Amino acid sequence: METFREILPATASAPRSFVEFTPLGGAGQGRLAIEQNRTLSEYRIARFPAEGGQAFHFVKLSHGSDRSEAAYDVFVADRRGLFDSCDCKGFQRHGHCKHTAAVRAVLENQWL
């Protein structure tokens, strides 16, 4: 089983971040790890149907940076007029997050 690794775009709170992805089982599933500022967040992700983009359900495998949540739903738009979204606290506060950035990296690199 091959694991892929990519640097994520820098943000003010995480100037150096990485995403690691390992495809698992059926199509649209995998293990995703996001490393930021000495914090490792690990998830099992699964793609589900969505109009206008790609949608994923993230289930935490580690505590990560937010110990109060067990899962997230992430949407990455594939056409103009639609916007990415995630139900994590970071996205709700800032309008972007590590989850959407990680999914973009996975899709752009065609790892899934």
HELIX and SHEET records of a PDB file:
HELIX    1   1 LYS A   89  HIS A   94  1                                   6    
HELIX    2   2 LYS A   98  GLU A  108  1                                  11    
SHEET    1   A 7 PHE A   4  LEU A   8  0                                        
SHEET    2   A 7 SER A  17  PRO A  23 -1                                        
SHEET    3   A 7 GLN A  29  GLN A  36 -1                                        
SHEET    4   A 7 THR A  39  PHE A  48 -1                                        
SHEET    5   A 7 GLY A  53  LYS A  60 -1                                        
SHEET    6   A 7 ALA A  71  ALA A  77 -1                                        
SHEET    7   A 7 SER A  85  CYS A  86 -1                                        
END                                                                             
